[in-house]
Amino acid sequence: MPRPSVEDLWNLFSYDPITGEFNVLGEGRVRTRRGYLVVSIGRTQIAVATIIWAMMTGEYSKKTIDHEDLDPSNNRWRNLREANQAQQQANRRLFKNNKSGYRGVYLHPSGRYEAYVRFDKKTHYLGTFDSPKEAAKVVQEIRETRWGKFAGTATL
């Protein structure tokens, strides 16, 4: 089954943009997949954020829908925004194996901290610093210049 037409969405689902509460009115069920809410209708799975975007704007997004606060269950309208893949990657949590507590900051065997940022399919070296906080500040400045509101924070 293809995804529902935009015109049918308000008949199939209810949504409160202030609270982010989303419910299925007819067939289908909401479940969680990798932290994100997904609606299953038959064999079709659609991200709830995608449905909400279409309900609120009158059209399905050609991009992905990003959760600004990184909470995939927070579907309040003010927390959702369109994003391309690079913007999505810029606005993500730190990896679990991060040891410095900062994005793009790594402890060098010399005891100093190296700073890196990745964009345009390349890793860019930003220098070495005495503290992880100093390195993170430089990483964050570059991230904000490069991705603006999608830069997120460079810390845990």
ChimeraX attribute file (.defattr): number of C-alpha atoms within 10 A of each C-alpha:
attribute: neighborCount
match mode: 1-to-1
recipient: residues
	/A:1	8
	/A:2	10
	/A:3	11
	/A:4	13
	/A:5	13
	/A:6	17
	/A:7	12
	/A:8	10
	/A:9	20
	/A:10	17
	/A:11	11
	/A:12	14
	/A:13	18
	/A:14	15
	/A:15	20
	/A:16	13
	/A:17	15
	/A:18	11
	/A:19	12
	/A:20	17
	/A:21	13
	/A:22	19
	/A:23	16
	/A:24	18
	/A:25	13
	/A:26	10
	/A:27	11
	/A:28	17
	/A:29	14
	/A:30	17
	/A:31	15
	/A:32	13
	/A:33	11
	/A:34	8
	/A:35	10
	/A:36	16
	/A:37	19
	/A:38	20
	/A:39	21
	/A:40	17
	/A:41	18
	/A:42	11
	/A:43	9
	/A:44	13
	/A:45	17
	/A:46	17
	/A:47	18
	/A:48	24
	/A:49	27
	/A:50	20
	/A:51	24
	/A:52	27
	/A:53	21
	/A:54	18
	/A:55	20
	/A:56	15
	/A:57	10
	/A:58	13
	/A:59	15
	/A:60	16
	/A:61	15
	/A:62	10
	/A:63	12
	/A:64	18
	/A:65	22
	/A:66	25
	/A:67	24
	/A:68	21
	/A:69	13
	/A:70	15
	/A:71	14
	/A:72	19
	/A:73	15
	/A:74	19
	/A:75	26
	/A:76	18
	/A:77	18
	/A:78	13
	/A:79	18
	/A:80	20
	/A:81	16
	/A:82	16
	/A:83	19
	/A:84	12
	/A:85	12
	/A:86	13
	/A:87	19
	/A:88	19
	/A:89	14
	/A:90	21
	/A:91	23
	/A:92	20
	/A:93	16
	/A:94	16
	/A:95	11
	/A:96	8
	/A:97	7
	/A:98	13
	/A:99	12
	/A:100	17
	/A:101	18
	/A:102	22
	/A:103	24
	/A:104	27
	/A:105	29
	/A:106	21
	/A:107	17
	/A:108	12
	/A:109	7
	/A:110	6
	/A:111	12
	/A:112	15
	/A:113	22
	/A:114	22
	/A:115	24
	/A:116	19
	/A:117	18
	/A:118	14
	/A:119	13
	/A:120	7
	/A:121	7
	/A:122	8
	/A:123	11
	/A:124	13
	/A:125	13
	/A:126	16
	/A:127	13
	/A:128	19
	/A:129	19
	/A:130	12
	/A:131	15
	/A:132	21
	/A:133	17
	/A:134	15
	/A:135	24
	/A:136	26
	/A:137	17
	/A:138	19
	/A:139	25
	/A:140	20
	/A:141	13
	/A:142	17
	/A:143	23
	/A:144	15
	/A:145	10
	/A:146	15
	/A:147	16
	/A:148	13
	/A:149	13
	/A:150	20
	/A:151	20
	/A:152	19
	/A:153	19
	/A:154	23
	/A:155	16
	/A:156	12
